[in-house]
Amino acid sequence: MKKLTCRDLGGPCAMELTGDSFKEIGKKSYDHVMEQINKGDQVHKAAALKMRDASQEEQRSMMAEYEKKFNEAPKI
Ligand SMILES: [Zn+2]
């Protein structure tokens, strides 16, 4: 299992997310961001919009960066 924060994945807060794979942690990150948006959190909304509005190329490089962070994170 590995641990990243919301911030490591392009988000605005220090919420900790854990998962056994990048895919799992990505799903938790998505759920977390959606939950915050549903609560009316503007900062998470801005982060989600920024991700959505990025070009495919930019999204690819963001995802590659997040995956690298996951791969480099120590096992817990
Ligand atoms: Zn967050």
N, CA, C, O and the ligand as a Tripos MOL2 file, in Angstrom:
@<TRIPOS>MOLECULE
protein
  305   303    77     0     0
PROTEIN
NO_CHARGES

@<TRIPOS>ATOM
      1 N           0.8400   -1.1980    0.0000 N.3       1 MET1
      2 CA          0.0000    0.0000    0.0000 C.3       1 MET1
      3 C           0.8770    1.2510    0.0000 C.2       1 MET1
      4 O           1.9240    1.2940    0.6470 O.2       1 MET1
      5 N           0.4330    2.2540   -0.7300 N.am      2 LYS2
      6 CA          1.1650    3.5170   -0.7770 C.3       2 LYS2
      7 C           0.2420    4.6630   -0.4290 C.2       2 LYS2
      8 O          -0.9830    4.5470   -0.4810 O.2       2 LYS2
      9 N           0.8750    5.7950   -0.0670 N.am      3 LYS3
     10 CA          0.1050    6.9420    0.3750 C.3       3 LYS3
     11 C           0.5390    8.1870   -0.3900 C.2       3 LYS3
     12 O           1.7280    8.4900   -0.4850 O.2       3 LYS3
     13 N          -0.4320    8.8960   -0.9260 N.am      4 LEU4
     14 CA         -0.1830   10.1920   -1.5480 C.3       4 LEU4
     15 C          -1.1930   11.1660   -0.9530 C.2       4 LEU4
     16 O          -2.1790   10.7580   -0.3390 O.2       4 LEU4
     17 N          -0.9400   12.4400   -1.1380 N.am      5 THR5
     18 CA         -1.9200   13.4210   -0.6760 C.3       5 THR5
     19 C          -2.6950   13.9600   -1.8740 C.2       5 THR5
     20 O          -2.2850   13.8210   -3.0270 O.2       5 THR5
     21 N          -3.8000   14.5650   -1.5650 N.am      6 CYS6
     22 CA         -4.6080   15.2520   -2.5710 C.3       6 CYS6
     23 C          -3.7070   16.1870   -3.3820 C.2       6 CYS6
     24 O          -3.8280   16.2770   -4.6040 O.2       6 CYS6
     25 N          -2.8080   16.8770   -2.6890 N.am      7 ARG7
     26 CA         -1.9060   17.8410   -3.3370 C.3       7 ARG7
     27 C          -0.9560   17.1540   -4.3260 C.2       7 ARG7
     28 O          -0.6530   17.7020   -5.3860 O.2       7 ARG7
     29 N          -0.4870   15.9440   -3.9700 N.am      8 ASP8
     30 CA          0.4060   15.2050   -4.8740 C.3       8 ASP8
     31 C          -0.2790   14.9310   -6.2050 C.2       8 ASP8
     32 O           0.3810   14.7840   -7.2340 O.2       8 ASP8
     33 N          -1.5980   14.8640   -6.1800 N.am      9 LEU9
     34 CA         -2.3590   14.4970   -7.3740 C.3       9 LEU9
     35 C          -3.0290   15.7220   -8.0030 C.2       9 LEU9
     36 O          -4.0430   15.6080   -8.6900 O.2       9 LEU9
     37 N          -2.4440   16.8830   -7.7540 N.am     10 GLY10
     38 CA         -2.9510   18.0870   -8.3950 C.3      10 GLY10
     39 C          -4.0560   18.7880   -7.6320 C.2      10 GLY10
     40 O          -4.5920   19.8000   -8.0820 O.2      10 GLY10
     41 N          -4.3960   18.2390   -6.4660 N.am     11 GLY11
     42 CA         -5.4590   18.8420   -5.6700 C.3      11 GLY11
     43 C          -4.9280   19.9260   -4.7510 C.2      11 GLY11
     44 O          -3.7220   20.1680   -4.7040 O.2      11 GLY11
     45 N          -5.8230   20.5810   -4.0190 N.am     12 PRO12
     46 CA         -5.4230   21.7090   -3.1980 C.3      12 PRO12
     47 C          -5.2380   21.4200   -1.7070 C.2      12 PRO12
     48 O          -4.8780   22.3380   -0.9710 O.2      12 PRO12
     49 N          -5.4630   20.2030   -1.2260 N.am     13 CYS13
     50 CA         -5.3890   19.9980    0.2200 C.3      13 CYS13
     51 C          -4.4460   18.8570    0.5890 C.2      13 CYS13
     52 O          -3.8760   18.2020   -0.2840 O.2      13 CYS13
     53 N          -4.2890   18.6290    1.8740 N.am     14 ALA14
     54 CA         -3.3150   17.6500    2.3650 C.3      14 ALA14
     55 C          -3.9770   16.3300    2.7720 C.2      14 ALA14
     56 O          -3.3680   15.5160    3.4660 O.2      14 ALA14
     57 N          -5.2080   16.1250    2.3450 N.am     15 MET15
     58 CA         -5.9180   14.8750    2.6270 C.3      15 MET15
     59 C          -5.0780   13.6860    2.1330 C.2      15 MET15
     60 O          -4.5670   13.7000    1.0130 O.2      15 MET15
     61 N          -4.9450   12.6660    2.9780 N.am     16 GLU16
     62 CA         -4.1270   11.5140    2.5970 C.3      16 GLU16
     63 C          -4.9840   10.4470    1.9230 C.2      16 GLU16
     64 O          -6.0830   10.1220    2.3700 O.2      16 GLU16
     65 N          -4.4410    9.9170    0.8350 N.am     17 LEU17
     66 CA         -5.1430    8.8850    0.0710 C.3      17 LEU17
     67 C          -4.2250    7.6700   -0.0060 C.2      17 LEU17
     68 O          -3.0290    7.8090   -0.2640 O.2      17 LEU17
     69 N          -4.7720    6.4980    0.2140 N.am     18 THR18
     70 CA         -3.9500    5.2850    0.1600 C.3      18 THR18
     71 C          -4.5050    4.3190   -0.8740 C.2      18 THR18
     72 O          -5.7030    4.3050   -1.1550 O.2      18 THR18
     73 N          -3.6090    3.5080   -1.4360 N.am     19 GLY19
     74 CA         -4.0580    2.5080   -2.3900 C.3      19 GLY19
     75 C          -2.9260    1.5630   -2.7430 C.2      19 GLY19
     76 O          -1.7530    1.8720   -2.5340 O.2      19 GLY19
     77 N          -3.2890    0.4110   -3.2780 N.am     20 ASP20
     78 CA         -2.2950   -0.5820   -3.6820 C.3      20 ASP20
     79 C          -1.8260   -0.3630   -5.1120 C.2      20 ASP20
     80 O          -0.8040   -0.9120   -5.5230 O.2      20 ASP20
     81 N          -2.5630    0.4340   -5.8670 N.am     21 SER21
     82 CA         -2.1560    0.7080   -7.2400 C.3      21 SER21
     83 C          -2.4410    2.1670   -7.5530 C.2      21 SER21
     84 O          -3.2140    2.8300   -6.8600 O.2      21 SER21
     85 N          -1.8040    2.6530   -8.6050 N.am     22 PHE22
     86 CA         -2.0370    4.0360   -9.0230 C.3      22 PHE22
     87 C          -3.4990    4.2310   -9.3980 C.2      22 PHE22
     88 O          -4.0930    5.2770   -9.1370 O.2      22 PHE22
     89 N          -4.0640    3.1980  -10.0180 N.am     23 LYS23
     90 CA         -5.4660    3.2590  -10.4270 C.3      23 LYS23
     91 C          -6.3870    3.4240   -9.2080 C.2      23 LYS23
     92 O          -7.3230    4.2230   -9.2190 O.2      23 LYS23
     93 N          -6.0930    2.6480   -8.1620 N.am     24 GLU24
     94 CA         -6.9220    2.7020   -6.9560 C.3      24 GLU24
     95 C          -6.8270    4.0760   -6.2900 C.2      24 GLU24
     96 O          -7.8350    4.6570   -5.8890 O.2      24 GLU24
     97 N          -5.6140    4.5770   -6.1820 N.am     25 ILE25
     98 CA         -5.4270    5.8730   -5.5320 C.3      25 ILE25
     99 C          -6.0290    6.9890   -6.4070 C.2      25 ILE25
    100 O          -6.5470    7.9790   -5.8900 O.2      25 ILE25
    101 N          -5.9570    6.8170   -7.7090 N.am     26 GLY26
    102 CA         -6.5640    7.7830   -8.6190 C.3      26 GLY26
    103 C          -8.0700    7.8390   -8.4420 C.2      26 GLY26
    104 O          -8.6710    8.9130   -8.4720 O.2      26 GLY26
    105 N          -8.6730    6.6780   -8.2570 N.am     27 LYS27
    106 CA        -10.1240    6.6060   -8.0360 C.3      27 LYS27
    107 C         -10.4980    7.2880   -6.7180 C.2      27 LYS27
    108 O         -11.4750    8.0340   -6.6490 O.2      27 LYS27
    109 N          -9.7010    7.0200   -5.6650 N.am     28 LYS28
    110 CA         -9.9720    7.6490   -4.3670 C.3      28 LYS28
    111 C          -9.8160    9.1590   -4.4440 C.2      28 LYS28
    112 O         -10.5770    9.9090   -3.8330 O.2      28 LYS28
    113 N          -8.8180    9.5920   -5.2060 N.am     29 SER29
    114 CA         -8.5900   11.0220   -5.3720 C.3      29 SER29
    115 C          -9.7950   11.6630   -6.0630 C.2      29 SER29
    116 O         -10.2820   12.7170   -5.6560 O.2      29 SER29
    117 N         -10.2600   10.9940   -7.1190 N.am     30 TYR30
    118 CA        -11.4200   11.4930   -7.8620 C.3      30 TYR30
    119 C         -12.6460   11.5810   -6.9310 C.2      30 TYR30
    120 O         -13.3470   12.5920   -6.9020 O.2      30 TYR30
    121 N         -12.8840   10.4980   -6.1730 N.am     31 ASP31
    122 CA        -14.0260   10.4850   -5.2480 C.3      31 ASP31
    123 C         -13.9150   11.6040   -4.2090 C.2      31 ASP31
    124 O         -14.8940   12.2780   -3.8900 O.2      31 ASP31
    125 N         -12.7060   11.7790   -3.6970 N.am     32 HIS32
    126 CA        -12.4580   12.8240   -2.6950 C.3      32 HIS32
    127 C         -12.7570   14.2080   -3.2730 C.2      32 HIS32
    128 O         -13.4380   15.0180   -2.6450 O.2      32 HIS32
    129 N         -12.2460   14.4650   -4.4650 N.am     33 VAL33
    130 CA        -12.4590   15.7790   -5.0900 C.3      33 VAL33
    131 C         -13.9530   16.0040   -5.3470 C.2      33 VAL33
    132 O         -14.4780   17.0870   -5.0880 O.2      33 VAL33
    133 N         -14.6330   14.9640   -5.8600 N.am     34 MET34
    134 CA        -16.0740   15.0870   -6.1310 C.3      34 MET34
    135 C         -16.8590   15.3430   -4.8400 C.2      34 MET34
    136 O         -17.8080   16.1280   -4.8240 O.2      34 MET34
    137 N         -16.4490   14.6700   -3.7600 N.am     35 GLU35
    138 CA        -17.1240   14.8490   -2.4820 C.3      35 GLU35
    139 C         -16.9820   16.2970   -2.0020 C.2      35 GLU35
    140 O         -17.9380   16.9070   -1.5230 O.2      35 GLU35
    141 N         -15.7630   16.8300   -2.1410 N.am     36 GLN36
    142 CA        -15.5320   18.2180   -1.7210 C.3      36 GLN36
    143 C         -16.3490   19.1870   -2.5740 C.2      36 GLN36
    144 O         -16.9150   20.1540   -2.0640 O.2      36 GLN36
    145 N         -16.4040   18.9170   -3.8720 N.am     37 ILE37
    146 CA        -17.1760   19.7790   -4.7690 C.3      37 ILE37
    147 C         -18.6540   19.7390   -4.3890 C.2      37 ILE37
    148 O         -19.3350   20.7650   -4.3760 O.2      37 ILE37
    149 N         -19.1350   18.5350   -4.0800 N.am     38 ASN38
    150 CA        -20.5400   18.4070   -3.6800 C.3      38 ASN38
    151 C         -20.8500   19.1520   -2.3880 C.2      38 ASN38
    152 O         -21.9870   19.5540   -2.1450 O.2      38 ASN38
    153 N         -19.8130   19.3300   -1.5610 N.am     39 LYS39
    154 CA        -19.9820   20.0970   -0.3240 C.3      39 LYS39
    155 C         -19.8780   21.5920   -0.5880 C.2      39 LYS39
    156 O         -20.0910   22.4090    0.3090 O.2      39 LYS39
    157 N         -19.5480   21.9430   -1.8330 N.am     40 GLY40
    158 CA        -19.4740   23.3530   -2.1900 C.3      40 GLY40
    159 C         -18.0770   23.9430   -2.1030 C.2      40 GLY40
    160 O         -17.9150   25.1630   -2.0790 O.2      40 GLY40
    161 N         -17.0560   23.0730   -2.0560 N.am     41 ASP41
    162 CA        -15.6790   23.5640   -1.9450 C.3      41 ASP41
    163 C         -15.1930   24.1240   -3.2780 C.2      41 ASP41
    164 O         -15.0420   23.3910   -4.2560 O.2      41 ASP41
    165 N         -14.9510   25.4350   -3.3020 N.am     42 GLN42
    166 CA        -14.5580   26.1010   -4.5540 C.3      42 GLN42
    167 C         -13.1340   25.7770   -4.9800 C.2      42 GLN42
    168 O         -12.8230   25.7650   -6.1710 O.2      42 GLN42
    169 N         -12.2670   25.5130   -4.0010 N.am     43 VAL43
    170 CA        -10.8620   25.2750   -4.3300 C.3      43 VAL43
    171 C         -10.7060   23.9430   -5.0700 C.2      43 VAL43
    172 O          -9.9580   23.8460   -6.0430 O.2      43 VAL43
    173 N         -11.4260   22.9160   -4.5910 N.am     44 HIS44
    174 CA        -11.3740   21.6300   -5.2960 C.3      44 HIS44
    175 C         -12.0540   21.7360   -6.6570 C.2      44 HIS44
    176 O         -11.6460   21.0920   -7.6230 O.2      44 HIS44
    177 N         -13.0850   22.5500   -6.7150 N.am     45 LYS45
    178 CA        -13.7860   22.7420   -7.9860 C.3      45 LYS45
    179 C         -12.8400   23.3680   -9.0140 C.2      45 LYS45
    180 O         -12.7940   22.9480  -10.1700 O.2      45 LYS45
    181 N         -12.0930   24.3720   -8.5750 N.am     46 ALA46
    182 CA        -11.1410   25.0400   -9.4720 C.3      46 ALA46
    183 C         -10.0850   24.0400   -9.9590 C.2      46 ALA46
    184 O          -9.7040   24.0540  -11.1290 O.2      46 ALA46
    185 N          -9.6170   23.1730   -9.0550 N.am     47 ALA47
    186 CA         -8.6080   22.1810   -9.4340 C.3      47 ALA47
    187 C          -9.1740   21.1980  -10.4560 C.2      47 ALA47
    188 O          -8.4910   20.8240  -11.4100 O.2      47 ALA47
    189 N         -10.4190   20.7840  -10.2530 N.am     48 ALA48
    190 CA        -11.0580   19.8470  -11.1810 C.3      48 ALA48
    191 C         -11.2760   20.4900  -12.5520 C.2      48 ALA48
    192 O         -11.0950   19.8460  -13.5850 O.2      48 ALA48
    193 N         -11.6620   21.7550  -12.5470 N.am     49 LEU49
    194 CA        -11.8880   22.4560  -13.8190 C.3      49 LEU49
    195 C         -10.5720   22.6400  -14.5800 C.2      49 LEU49
    196 O         -10.5210   22.5340  -15.8050 O.2      49 LEU49
    197 N          -9.5220   22.9150  -13.8250 N.am     50 LYS50
    198 CA         -8.2140   23.0930  -14.4410 C.3      50 LYS50
    199 C          -7.7930   21.7910  -15.1450 C.2      50 LYS50
    200 O          -7.2640   21.8080  -16.2560 O.2      50 LYS50
    201 N          -8.0440   20.6750  -14.4660 N.am     51 MET51
    202 CA         -7.7230   19.3600  -15.0350 C.3      51 MET51
    203 C          -8.5690   19.1090  -16.2810 C.2      51 MET51
    204 O          -8.0710   18.6390  -17.3030 O.2      51 MET51
    205 N          -9.8530   19.4320  -16.1740 N.am     52 ARG52
    206 CA        -10.7800   19.1750  -17.2850 C.3      52 ARG52
    207 C         -10.4350   20.0200  -18.5070 C.2      52 ARG52
    208 O         -10.5370   19.5620  -19.6450 O.2      52 ARG52
    209 N         -10.0270   21.2600  -18.2510 N.am     53 ASP53
    210 CA         -9.7600   22.1770  -19.3480 C.3      53 ASP53
    211 C          -8.3680   22.0300  -19.9560 C.2      53 ASP53
    212 O          -8.0590   22.6590  -20.9680 O.2      53 ASP53
    213 N          -7.5360   21.2050  -19.3390 N.am     54 ALA54
    214 CA         -6.1920   21.0020  -19.8770 C.3      54 ALA54
    215 C          -6.2900   20.2350  -21.1970 C.2      54 ALA54
    216 O          -7.2290   19.4690  -21.4150 O.2      54 ALA54
    217 N          -5.3160   20.4510  -22.0640 N.am     55 SER55
    218 CA         -5.2910   19.7070  -23.3260 C.3      55 SER55
    219 C          -4.9580   18.2400  -23.0400 C.2      55 SER55
    220 O          -4.4850   17.9030  -21.9550 O.2      55 SER55
    221 N          -5.2060   17.3830  -24.0160 N.am     56 GLN56
    222 CA         -4.9100   15.9550  -23.8350 C.3      56 GLN56
    223 C          -3.4390   15.7430  -23.5070 C.2      56 GLN56
    224 O          -3.0750   14.9170  -22.6700 O.2      56 GLN56
    225 N          -2.6030   16.5210  -24.2010 N.am     57 GLU57
    226 CA         -1.1620   16.4270  -23.9790 C.3      57 GLU57
    227 C          -0.8130   16.8090  -22.5330 C.2      57 GLU57
    228 O          -0.0320   16.1300  -21.8650 O.2      57 GLU57
    229 N          -1.4120   17.9090  -22.0730 N.am     58 GLU58
    230 CA         -1.1660   18.3590  -20.6930 C.3      58 GLU58
    231 C          -1.6860   17.3260  -19.6910 C.2      58 GLU58
    232 O          -1.0400   17.0380  -18.6830 O.2      58 GLU58
    233 N          -2.8620   16.7770  -19.9880 N.am     59 GLN59
    234 CA         -3.4240   15.7730  -19.0810 C.3      59 GLN59
    235 C          -2.5280   14.5510  -19.0000 C.2      59 GLN59
    236 O          -2.3210   13.9730  -17.9330 O.2      59 GLN59
    237 N          -1.9880   14.1670  -20.1870 N.am     60 ARG60
    238 CA         -1.0880   13.0140  -20.2040 C.3      60 ARG60
    239 C           0.1510   13.2710  -19.3420 C.2      60 ARG60
    240 O           0.5840   12.4050  -18.5810 O.2      60 ARG60
    241 N           0.7110   14.4700  -19.4740 N.am     61 SER61
    242 CA          1.9220   14.7240  -18.7030 C.3      61 SER61
    243 C           1.6130   14.8590  -17.2140 C.2      61 SER61
    244 O           2.4280   14.4670  -16.3780 O.2      61 SER61
    245 N           0.4310   15.4150  -16.8680 N.am     62 MET62
    246 CA          0.0360   15.4640  -15.4510 C.3      62 MET62
    247 C          -0.1060   14.0560  -14.8880 C.2      62 MET62
    248 O           0.3910   13.7580  -13.8020 O.2      62 MET62
    249 N          -0.7870   13.1980  -15.6340 N.am     63 MET63
    250 CA         -0.9970   11.8280  -15.1540 C.3      63 MET63
    251 C           0.3380   11.1020  -14.9990 C.2      63 MET63
    252 O           0.5370   10.3470  -14.0480 O.2      63 MET63
    253 N           1.2540   11.3410  -15.9500 N.am     64 ALA64
    254 CA          2.5660   10.6980  -15.8750 C.3      64 ALA64
    255 C           3.3080   11.1640  -14.6240 C.2      64 ALA64
    256 O           3.9930   10.3840  -13.9630 O.2      64 ALA64
    257 N           3.1560   12.4460  -14.3150 N.am     65 GLU65
    258 CA          3.8190   12.9920  -13.1290 C.3      65 GLU65
    259 C           3.2300   12.3900  -11.8510 C.2      65 GLU65
    260 O           3.9630   12.0420  -10.9250 O.2      65 GLU65
    261 N           1.9060   12.2710  -11.8110 N.am     66 TYR66
    262 CA          1.2590   11.7030  -10.6180 C.3      66 TYR66
    263 C           1.6330   10.2280  -10.4540 C.2      66 TYR66
    264 O           1.8530    9.7380   -9.3460 O.2      66 TYR66
    265 N           1.6960    9.5390  -11.5960 N.am     67 GLU67
    266 CA          2.0340    8.1140  -11.5310 C.3      67 GLU67
    267 C           3.4740    7.9360  -11.0470 C.2      67 GLU67
    268 O           3.7880    7.0100  -10.3010 O.2      67 GLU67
    269 N           4.3310    8.8420  -11.4900 N.am     68 LYS68
    270 CA          5.7270    8.8060  -11.0370 C.3      68 LYS68
    271 C           5.7760    9.0080   -9.5170 C.2      68 LYS68
    272 O           6.5100    8.3080   -8.8190 O.2      68 LYS68
    273 N           5.0000    9.9580   -9.0140 N.am     69 LYS69
    274 CA          4.9620   10.1810   -7.5640 C.3      69 LYS69
    275 C           4.5090    8.9280   -6.8390 C.2      69 LYS69
    276 O           5.0590    8.5570   -5.8020 O.2      69 LYS69
    277 N           3.4880    8.2780   -7.4090 N.am     70 PHE70
    278 CA          3.0050    7.0330   -6.8030 C.3      70 PHE70
    279 C           4.1120    5.9880   -6.7920 C.2      70 PHE70
    280 O           4.3560    5.3390   -5.7750 O.2      70 PHE70
    281 N           4.7770    5.8320   -7.9330 N.am     71 ASN71
    282 CA          5.8290    4.8110   -8.0410 C.3      71 ASN71
    283 C           6.9880    5.0880   -7.0920 C.2      71 ASN71
    284 O           7.6250    4.1610   -6.5920 O.2      71 ASN71
    285 N           7.2580    6.3590   -6.8490 N.am     72 GLU72
    286 CA          8.3920    6.7210   -6.0010 C.3      72 GLU72
    287 C           8.0370    6.7600   -4.5150 C.2      72 GLU72
    288 O           8.9290    6.7710   -3.6660 O.2      72 GLU72
    289 N           6.7460    6.7810   -4.1950 N.am     73 ALA73
    290 CA          6.3320    6.8240   -2.8010 C.3      73 ALA73
    291 C           6.7360    5.5280   -2.0950 C.2      73 ALA73
    292 O           6.6450    4.4480   -2.6790 O.2      73 ALA73
    293 N           7.1840    5.6360   -0.8320 N.am     74 PRO74
    294 CA          7.5620    4.4110   -0.1130 C.3      74 PRO74
    295 C           6.3340    3.5570    0.2160 C.2      74 PRO74
    296 O           5.2370    4.0790    0.4150 O.2      74 PRO74
    297 N           6.5320    2.2540    0.2690 N.am     75 LYS75
    298 CA          5.4390    1.3650    0.6800 C.3      75 LYS75
    299 C           5.1450    1.5710    2.1630 C.2      75 LYS75
    300 O           6.0640    1.7290    2.9660 O.2      75 LYS75
    301 N           3.8800    1.5690    2.5200 N.am     76 ILE76
    302 CA          3.5140    1.7080    3.9360 C.3      76 ILE76
    303 C           2.7900    0.4670    4.4280 C.2      76 ILE76
    304 O           2.4040    0.3990    5.5950 O.2      76 ILE76
    305 ZN         -8.3960   17.5850   -1.4030 Zn       77 ZN77
@<TRIPOS>BOND
     1     1     2 1
     2     2     3 1
     3     3     4 2
     4     3     5 am
     5     5     6 1
     6     6     7 1
     7     7     8 2
     8     7     9 am
     9     9    10 1
    10    10    11 1
    11    11    12 2
    12    11    13 am
    13    13    14 1
    14    14    15 1
    15    15    16 2
    16    15    17 am
    17    17    18 1
    18    18    19 1
    19    19    20 2
    20    19    21 am
    21    21    22 1
    22    22    23 1
    23    23    24 2
    24    23    25 am
    25    25    26 1
    26    26    27 1
    27    27    28 2
    28    27    29 am
    29    29    30 1
    30    30    31 1
    31    31    32 2
    32    31    33 am
    33    33    34 1
    34    34    35 1
    35    35    36 2
    36    35    37 am
    37    37    38 1
    38    38    39 1
    39    39    40 2
    40    39    41 am
    41    41    42 1
    42    42    43 1
    43    43    44 2
    44    43    45 am
    45    45    46 1
    46    46    47 1
    47    47    48 2
    48    47    49 am
    49    49    50 1
    50    50    51 1
    51    51    52 2
    52    51    53 am
    53    53    54 1
    54    54    55 1
    55    55    56 2
    56    55    57 am
    57    57    58 1
    58    58    59 1
    59    59    60 2
    60    59    61 am
    61    61    62 1
    62    62    63 1
    63    63    64 2
    64    63    65 am
    65    65    66 1
    66    66    67 1
    67    67    68 2
    68    67    69 am
    69    69    70 1
    70    70    71 1
    71    71    72 2
    72    71    73 am
    73    73    74 1
    74    74    75 1
    75    75    76 2
    76    75    77 am
    77    77    78 1
    78    78    79 1
    79    79    80 2
    80    79    81 am
    81    81    82 1
    82    82    83 1
    83    83    84 2
    84    83    85 am
    85    85    86 1
    86    86    87 1
    87    87    88 2
    88    87    89 am
    89    89    90 1
    90    90    91 1
    91    91    92 2
    92    91    93 am
    93    93    94 1
    94    94    95 1
    95    95    96 2
    96    95    97 am
    97    97    98 1
    98    98    99 1
    99    99   100 2
   100    99   101 am
   101   101   102 1
   102   102   103 1
   103   103   104 2
   104   103   105 am
   105   105   106 1
   106   106   107 1
   107   107   108 2
   108   107   109 am
   109   109   110 1
   110   110   111 1
   111   111   112 2
   112   111   113 am
   113   113   114 1
   114   114   115 1
   115   115   116 2
   116   115   117 am
   117   117   118 1
   118   118   119 1
   119   119   120 2
   120   119   121 am
   121   121   122 1
   122   122   123 1
   123   123   124 2
   124   123   125 am
   125   125   126 1
   126   126   127 1
   127   127   128 2
   128   127   129 am
   129   129   130 1
   130   130   131 1
   131   131   132 2
   132   131   133 am
   133   133   134 1
   134   134   135 1
   135   135   136 2
   136   135   137 am
   137   137   138 1
   138   138   139 1
   139   139   140 2
   140   139   141 am
   141   141   142 1
   142   142   143 1
   143   143   144 2
   144   143   145 am
   145   145   146 1
   146   146   147 1
   147   147   148 2
   148   147   149 am
   149   149   150 1
   150   150   151 1
   151   151   152 2
   152   151   153 am
   153   153   154 1
   154   154   155 1
   155   155   156 2
   156   155   157 am
   157   157   158 1
   158   158   159 1
   159   159   160 2
   160   159   161 am
   161   161   162 1
   162   162   163 1
   163   163   164 2
   164   163   165 am
   165   165   166 1
   166   166   167 1
   167   167   168 2
   168   167   169 am
   169   169   170 1
   170   170   171 1
   171   171   172 2
   172   171   173 am
   173   173   174 1
   174   174   175 1
   175   175   176 2
   176   175   177 am
   177   177   178 1
   178   178   179 1
   179   179   180 2
   180   179   181 am
   181   181   182 1
   182   182   183 1
   183   183   184 2
   184   183   185 am
   185   185   186 1
   186   186   187 1
   187   187   188 2
   188   187   189 am
   189   189   190 1
   190   190   191 1
   191   191   192 2
   192   191   193 am
   193   193   194 1
   194   194   195 1
   195   195   196 2
   196   195   197 am
   197   197   198 1
   198   198   199 1
   199   199   200 2
   200   199   201 am
   201   201   202 1
   202   202   203 1
   203   203   204 2
   204   203   205 am
   205   205   206 1
   206   206   207 1
   207   207   208 2
   208   207   209 am
   209   209   210 1
   210   210   211 1
   211   211   212 2
   212   211   213 am
   213   213   214 1
   214   214   215 1
   215   215   216 2
   216   215   217 am
   217   217   218 1
   218   218   219 1
   219   219   220 2
   220   219   221 am
   221   221   222 1
   222   222   223 1
   223   223   224 2
   224   223   225 am
   225   225   226 1
   226   226   227 1
   227   227   228 2
   228   227   229 am
   229   229   230 1
   230   230   231 1
   231   231   232 2
   232   231   233 am
   233   233   234 1
   234   234   235 1
   235   235   236 2
   236   235   237 am
   237   237   238 1
   238   238   239 1
   239   239   240 2
   240   239   241 am
   241   241   242 1
   242   242   243 1
   243   243   244 2
   244   243   245 am
   245   245   246 1
   246   246   247 1
   247   247   248 2
   248   247   249 am
   249   249   250 1
   250   250   251 1
   251   251   252 2
   252   251   253 am
   253   253   254 1
   254   254   255 1
   255   255   256 2
   256   255   257 am
   257   257   258 1
   258   258   259 1
   259   259   260 2
   260   259   261 am
   261   261   262 1
   262   262   263 1
   263   263   264 2
   264   263   265 am
   265   265   266 1
   266   266   267 1
   267   267   268 2
   268   267   269 am
   269   269   270 1
   270   270   271 1
   271   271   272 2
   272   271   273 am
   273   273   274 1
   274   274   275 1
   275   275   276 2
   276   275   277 am
   277   277   278 1
   278   278   279 1
   279   279   280 2
   280   279   281 am
   281   281   282 1
   282   282   283 1
   283   283   284 2
   284   283   285 am
   285   285   286 1
   286   286   287 1
   287   287   288 2
   288   287   289 am
   289   289   290 1
   290   290   291 1
   291   291   292 2
   292   291   293 am
   293   293   294 1
   294   294   295 1
   295   295   296 2
   296   295   297 am
   297   297   298 1
   298   298   299 1
   299   299   300 2
   300   299   301 am
   301   301   302 1
   302   302   303 1
   303   303   304 2
@<TRIPOS>SUBSTRUCTURE
     1 MET1         2 RESIDUE 1 A MET
     2 LYS2         6 RESIDUE 1 A LYS
     3 LYS3        10 RESIDUE 1 A LYS
     4 LEU4        14 RESIDUE 1 A LEU
     5 THR5        18 RESIDUE 1 A THR
     6 CYS6        22 RESIDUE 1 A CYS
     7 ARG7        26 RESIDUE 1 A ARG
     8 ASP8        30 RESIDUE 1 A ASP
     9 LEU9        34 RESIDUE 1 A LEU
    10 GLY10       38 RESIDUE 1 A GLY
    11 GLY11       42 RESIDUE 1 A GLY
    12 PRO12       46 RESIDUE 1 A PRO
    13 CYS13       50 RESIDUE 1 A CYS
    14 ALA14       54 RESIDUE 1 A ALA
    15 MET15       58 RESIDUE 1 A MET
    16 GLU16       62 RESIDUE 1 A GLU
    17 LEU17       66 RESIDUE 1 A LEU
    18 THR18       70 RESIDUE 1 A THR
    19 GLY19       74 RESIDUE 1 A GLY
    20 ASP20       78 RESIDUE 1 A ASP
    21 SER21       82 RESIDUE 1 A SER
    22 PHE22       86 RESIDUE 1 A PHE
    23 LYS23       90 RESIDUE 1 A LYS
    24 GLU24       94 RESIDUE 1 A GLU
    25 ILE25       98 RESIDUE 1 A ILE
    26 GLY26      102 RESIDUE 1 A GLY
    27 LYS27      106 RESIDUE 1 A LYS
    28 LYS28      110 RESIDUE 1 A LYS
    29 SER29      114 RESIDUE 1 A SER
    30 TYR30      118 RESIDUE 1 A TYR
    31 ASP31      122 RESIDUE 1 A ASP
    32 HIS32      126 RESIDUE 1 A HIS
    33 VAL33      130 RESIDUE 1 A VAL
    34 MET34      134 RESIDUE 1 A MET
    35 GLU35      138 RESIDUE 1 A GLU
    36 GLN36      142 RESIDUE 1 A GLN
    37 ILE37      146 RESIDUE 1 A ILE
    38 ASN38      150 RESIDUE 1 A ASN
    39 LYS39      154 RESIDUE 1 A LYS
    40 GLY40      158 RESIDUE 1 A GLY
    41 ASP41      162 RESIDUE 1 A ASP
    42 GLN42      166 RESIDUE 1 A GLN
    43 VAL43      170 RESIDUE 1 A VAL
    44 HIS44      174 RESIDUE 1 A HIS
    45 LYS45      178 RESIDUE 1 A LYS
    46 ALA46      182 RESIDUE 1 A ALA
    47 ALA47      186 RESIDUE 1 A ALA
    48 ALA48      190 RESIDUE 1 A ALA
    49 LEU49      194 RESIDUE 1 A LEU
    50 LYS50      198 RESIDUE 1 A LYS
    51 MET51      202 RESIDUE 1 A MET
    52 ARG52      206 RESIDUE 1 A ARG
    53 ASP53      210 RESIDUE 1 A ASP
    54 ALA54      214 RESIDUE 1 A ALA
    55 SER55      218 RESIDUE 1 A SER
    56 GLN56      222 RESIDUE 1 A GLN
    57 GLU57      226 RESIDUE 1 A GLU
    58 GLU58      230 RESIDUE 1 A GLU
    59 GLN59      234 RESIDUE 1 A GLN
    60 ARG60      238 RESIDUE 1 A ARG
    61 SER61      242 RESIDUE 1 A SER
    62 MET62      246 RESIDUE 1 A MET
    63 MET63      250 RESIDUE 1 A MET
    64 ALA64      254 RESIDUE 1 A ALA
    65 GLU65      258 RESIDUE 1 A GLU
    66 TYR66      262 RESIDUE 1 A TYR
    67 GLU67      266 RESIDUE 1 A GLU
    68 LYS68      270 RESIDUE 1 A LYS
    69 LYS69      274 RESIDUE 1 A LYS
    70 PHE70      278 RESIDUE 1 A PHE
    71 ASN71      282 RESIDUE 1 A ASN
    72 GLU72      286 RESIDUE 1 A GLU
    73 ALA73      290 RESIDUE 1 A ALA
    74 PRO74      294 RESIDUE 1 A PRO
    75 LYS75      298 RESIDUE 1 A LYS
    76 ILE76      302 RESIDUE 1 A ILE
    77 ZN77       305 GROUP 0 **** ****
